[in-house]
Amino acid sequence: MNQIIEGEAGAQKASSSDVRRLPHSALGISLGIAEVANSWGLANIHFGTPAFIPEVLFAVSGLWWLIVMLARAPLTLHRIAQLRQEFSHPADGPLLAYVPVIALLLTIHYGPYIGSTAHSTLTLVFVAALALVCARLLSHWMSGELRLEQIHPGYALPVIAGSFIASMALMSAGFESLAFAAAAVGAFYWLSLGTIIFLRLLQGPQLPVPLRPTMAVLVTPPVTAGLAWFSLCDGQIDKMQIGLAGIVVLLLLMQLFVAPTYLRDGFHKGWWAILFPLGAIASYTLRWSISSPNQLADTLAWIALSGATLVLLGLGLATIRLSIPSGRRSKSPASTTGD
């Protein structure tokens, strides 16, 4: 575990020499906002909530994604060499998948506005980019250089949740066969890599403070699998969907006991890792409510949607406060007039 912390310190030192570039981990903000936006889009369909809410959230997500991409440009030979090193970073390497995954979420939303040809083309391009990122990550993970204690729940994002999101994107663009193939990839790595992630958490040691909020990511494989299955089955509720819902419920109950382990650490930017799972849960409960409308389903959907939105607002305010220099934040009127 010391190697993880040392690796993070090295990454921070490298980034301090070039402060104009934002790390890929900053894209966790965009990813979480995009999924909350998706849940508000479903709420607009089912409950008739204002349509401007998802549009504003998707715009914010896309703008932040673009800002980070531009901040990391240009792709010089030096930057390409840095990128190779980032793929092998034990903590942040999997986060490189944020780039195509967020692009796919944005393409799903904006696809109807840009025309079928552009929608299909962008979907295939971003799915191919995600496949290349995942292949590069897998090649490093299987090289023998990665140790079990360096793995964290964030490893579930690229090849598990990312594959299920790719499935939804392909289905929205009309590529049904490819959508089933992507879902099969997600299921395969959920069974294989998901087992390894649980084994790492069982064997210890405890995750370092910046990575503890990634425990919330454990719920994303079944939730994104359920969302993809809704997409593939045209919103029908079958035995597979009921089984996935059962897994989601158990993992959510587990979070009630796991959450205190990182709540007591106080706020840090790693907390943005919890927003995407919460947004995905809100989207999932809304899909259930749409497919099986009843009072209980609607109530659960509103609770999940409200919770994800409140967390988004709280994270935003806490991040702004964290960005204020500590000297200015602690300064009070008494300290300026007490002399």
C-alpha positions in Angstrom: 0.0 0.0 0.0 3.0 2.3 0.6 3.7 2.0 -3.1 0.3 3.4 -3.9 0.7 6.4 -1.7 4.2 7.0 -3.1 2.9 6.7 -6.6 0.2 9.3 -5.8 2.9 11.6 -4.3 4.9 11.2 -7.4 2.0 12.0 -9.6 1.2 15.1 -7.6 4.9 16.2 -7.8 4.8 15.7 -11.6 1.5 17.6 -11.9 2.9 20.5 -9.8 5.5 21.1 -12.5 2.8 21.7 -15.0 -0.2 23.2 -13.1 -2.1 24.1 -16.2 -3.0 20.5 -16.8 -5.8 18.9 -14.8 -5.5 15.2 -13.9 -7.8 12.6 -15.4 -9.3 12.0 -12.0 -10.9 15.5 -12.3 -13.2 13.9 -14.9 -15.0 12.1 -12.0 -16.9 15.3 -11.5 -18.1 15.2 -15.1 -19.0 11.5 -14.9 -21.1 11.9 -11.8 -22.9 15.0 -13.1 -23.7 13.3 -16.4 -25.3 10.3 -14.6 -27.4 12.6 -12.4 -28.4 14.5 -15.5 -29.5 11.2 -17.0 -31.6 10.4 -14.0 -33.3 13.8 -14.3 -33.9 13.1 -18.0 -35.8 9.9 -17.0 -37.7 11.9 -14.3 -38.8 14.3 -17.0 -40.2 11.4 -19.0 -41.9 9.7 -16.1 -42.8 12.5 -13.7 -42.9 15.5 -16.0 -40.1 17.4 -14.1 -38.7 20.5 -15.9 -36.8 19.6 -19.0 -34.2 22.3 -18.5 -32.7 20.5 -15.5 -31.1 17.6 -17.4 -30.1 19.9 -20.2 -28.2 22.2 -17.8 -26.5 19.3 -16.0 -25.5 17.7 -19.3 -24.1 21.0 -20.5 -22.1 21.4 -17.3 -20.8 17.8 -17.6 -19.8 18.3 -21.2 -18.2 21.7 -20.5 -16.0 20.3 -17.7 -15.1 17.3 -19.8 -14.0 19.7 -22.6 -12.0 21.9 -20.1 -10.1 18.9 -18.8 -9.4 17.6 -22.3 -8.1 21.0 -23.4 -6.1 21.4 -20.3 -4.3 18.1 -21.1 -3.6 19.1 -24.7 -1.5 19.2 -26.8 -0.6 15.5 -27.5 3.1 16.1 -27.9 5.7 13.3 -27.7 6.3 14.2 -24.1 2.6 14.0 -23.2 2.3 10.6 -25.0 5.2 9.3 -22.9 3.4 10.6 -19.8 0.2 8.9 -20.9 2.0 5.6 -21.0 3.1 6.1 -17.4 -0.4 7.1 -16.4 -1.8 3.8 -17.7 0.5 1.9 -15.3 -0.3 4.1 -12.3 -1.9 1.7 -9.7 -4.4 4.3 -8.3 -5.3 6.5 -11.3 -4.7 4.3 -14.3 -8.3 3.0 -14.5 -9.5 6.6 -14.4 -8.3 7.1 -18.0 -11.5 5.3 -19.1 -13.4 8.4 -17.9 -12.6 10.1 -21.2 -14.5 7.7 -23.5 -17.2 6.7 -20.9 -18.3 10.3 -20.4 -18.2 10.9 -24.2 -20.6 7.9 -24.6 -23.0 9.3 -22.0 -23.0 12.7 -23.7 -23.5 11.0 -27.1 -26.5 9.0 -25.8 -28.1 12.3 -24.7 -27.2 14.5 -27.6 -27.5 11.8 -30.3 -31.1 12.7 -31.3 -30.0 16.3 -31.8 -27.1 15.7 -34.1 -28.7 13.3 -36.7 -28.5 9.5 -37.0 -25.3 9.5 -39.1 -23.3 11.6 -36.7 -24.8 9.8 -33.7 -23.8 6.4 -35.1 -20.3 7.5 -36.1 -19.5 9.1 -32.7 -20.9 6.1 -30.9 -18.6 3.7 -32.8 -15.6 6.0 -32.4 -16.0 6.4 -28.6 -16.8 2.6 -28.1 -13.6 1.9 -30.1 -11.7 4.3 -27.9 -13.0 2.7 -24.8 -12.1 -0.8 -26.1 -8.5 0.4 -26.8 -8.2 2.0 -23.3 -9.5 -1.2 -21.7 -7.2 -3.4 -23.7 -4.2 -1.3 -22.7 -5.2 -1.4 -19.1 -5.8 -5.1 -19.1 -2.4 -5.7 -20.7 -0.7 -3.9 -17.9 -2.8 -5.5 -15.2 -1.9 -8.9 -16.5 1.8 -8.1 -16.9 2.7 -9.3 -13.4 3.6 -5.8 -12.3 0.3 -5.1 -10.5 -0.1 -6.4 -6.9 -3.3 -7.4 -5.3 -3.1 -4.7 -2.6 -2.9 -2.0 -5.3 -6.3 -2.8 -6.7 -9.3 -0.7 -5.6 -13.0 -0.7 -6.5 -12.4 2.0 -9.2 -11.0 -0.8 -11.3 -14.6 -1.8 -12.0 -15.2 1.3 -14.0 -13.4 0.7 -17.4 -14.2 -2.9 -18.3 -17.3 -3.6 -16.3 -19.4 -0.4 -16.0 -17.8 1.0 -19.1 -18.9 -2.0 -21.1 -22.5 -1.8 -19.9 -22.5 1.9 -20.7 -21.1 1.1 -24.2 -23.9 -1.4 -24.6 -26.5 1.3 -23.9 -24.8 3.7 -26.3 -24.7 1.1 -29.0 -28.4 0.2 -28.5 -29.4 3.9 -28.7 -27.5 4.2 -32.0 -29.2 1.1 -33.4 -26.4 -1.4 -33.2 -28.3 -4.2 -31.4 -25.8 -7.0 -32.0 -22.9 -5.0 -30.9 -24.9 -3.8 -27.8 -25.4 -7.5 -26.7 -21.6 -8.1 -27.3 -20.7 -5.2 -25.1 -23.0 -6.3 -22.4 -21.4 -9.8 -22.6 -18.0 -8.2 -22.1 -19.2 -6.4 -19.0 -20.7 -9.5 -17.6 -17.5 -11.5 -18.1 -15.3 -9.0 -16.4 -17.9 -8.4 -13.6 -17.5 -12.1 -12.8 -13.7 -12.2 -13.2 -12.4 -8.8 -12.2 -15.2 -8.2 -9.7 -14.2 -11.4 -7.8 -10.6 -10.1 -7.7 -11.7 -6.7 -6.3 -13.7 -8.4 -3.6 -10.8 -10.6 -2.8 -8.5 -7.6 -2.4 -10.9 -5.9 -0.1 -11.3 -9.1 2.0 -7.5 -9.7 2.2 -6.7 -6.0 3.0 -5.0 -3.8 3.8 -7.4 -0.9 4.3 -7.7 1.4 1.4 -5.8 4.7 1.7 -7.9 7.8 2.6 -8.1 9.2 -1.0 -9.5 5.9 -2.3 -11.9 4.9 0.5 -15.0 6.6 -1.2 -14.4 4.2 -4.1 -16.2 1.6 -1.9 -19.4 3.2 -3.3 -18.3 2.0 -6.8 -19.0 -1.6 -5.8 -22.7 -1.0 -6.5 -22.1 0.2 -10.1 -21.6 -3.2 -11.8 -25.1 -4.6 -11.1 -26.7 -1.1 -11.5 -25.2 -0.5 -14.9 -25.9 -4.1 -15.8 -29.5 -3.5 -14.9 -29.7 -0.3 -17.0 -28.1 -2.0 -19.9 -30.6 -4.9 -19.6 -33.5 -2.5 -19.6 -32.1 -1.0 -22.8 -31.6 -4.4 -24.5 -35.0 -5.7 -23.5 -37.0 -2.6 -24.3 -37.7 -1.8 -20.7 -39.2 -5.2 -19.8 -38.8 -6.6 -16.3 -37.9 -10.3 -16.4 -36.2 -12.7 -14.0 -32.7 -11.5 -15.0 -33.7 -7.9 -14.0 -35.2 -9.1 -10.7 -32.0 -10.9 -9.9 -29.9 -7.9 -10.7 -32.2 -5.8 -8.4 -31.6 -8.3 -5.6 -27.8 -7.8 -5.9 -28.2 -4.0 -5.9 -30.3 -4.1 -2.7 -27.7 -6.2 -0.9 -24.8 -4.0 -2.0 -26.8 -0.9 -0.9 -27.4 -2.4 2.5 -23.7 -3.1 2.8 -23.0 0.5 2.1 -24.8 1.5 5.2 -22.1 -0.3 7.2 -19.2 0.6 5.0 -19.9 4.3 4.6 -18.7 5.3 8.1 -15.2 4.1 7.3 -14.8 7.0 4.8 -17.3 9.5 6.3 -15.1 10.0 9.3 -12.1 11.0 7.1 -13.7 14.4 6.2 -14.3 15.8 2.7 -11.7 15.5 0.0 -11.9 15.5 -3.8 -12.0 11.7 -3.8 -15.5 12.0 -2.6 -16.7 12.7 -6.1 -16.4 8.9 -6.7 -19.7 8.4 -4.9 -21.7 10.6 -7.2 -21.7 8.3 -10.3 -23.0 5.3 -8.3 -25.7 7.5 -6.7 -26.8 8.9 -10.1 -26.8 5.4 -11.5 -29.0 4.1 -8.7 -31.4 7.0 -9.3 -31.5 6.2 -13.0 -32.1 2.5 -12.2 -35.0 3.1 -9.8 -36.5 5.5 -12.3 -36.3 2.8 -15.0 -38.1 0.4 -12.6 -40.7 3.0 -11.9 -41.2 3.6 -15.6 -41.5 -0.1 -16.4 -43.6 -1.0 -13.4 -45.4 2.2 -12.2 -46.8 2.0 -8.7 -46.6 4.1 -5.5 -43.7 2.3 -4.0 -41.6 2.4 -7.1 -42.4 6.1 -7.6 -41.5 6.9 -4.0 -38.2 5.0 -4.2 -37.4 6.8 -7.4 -38.0 10.2 -5.9 -35.9 9.3 -2.8 -33.0 8.2 -5.0 -33.2 11.2 -7.3 -33.4 13.7 -4.4 -30.5 12.0 -2.7 -28.3 12.1 -5.7 -29.2 15.7 -6.4 -28.5 16.8 -2.8 -25.1 15.0 -2.8 -24.3 16.7 -6.1 -25.0 20.1 -4.5 -23.2 19.2 -1.4 -20.1 18.0 -3.2 -20.1 21.2 -5.4 -20.3 23.5 -2.3 -17.6 21.5 -0.4 -15.3 21.6 -3.5 -15.7 25.3 -3.8 -14.9 25.7 -0.1 -11.9 23.4 -0.3 -10.6 25.5 -3.2 -10.5 28.6 -1.1 -7.1 29.1 0.6 -7.2 28.0 4.2 -6.0 31.5 5.4 -8.9 33.2 3.8 -11.3 30.5 4.8 -10.4 30.7 8.5 -10.3 34.5 8.6 -13.1 36.1 10.6 -14.2 39.6 11.4 -13.0 39.2 15.0 -9.5 38.4 13.8 -9.3 41.7 11.8 -10.7 43.9 14.5 -9.4 42.3 17.7 -6.1 44.3 17.7 
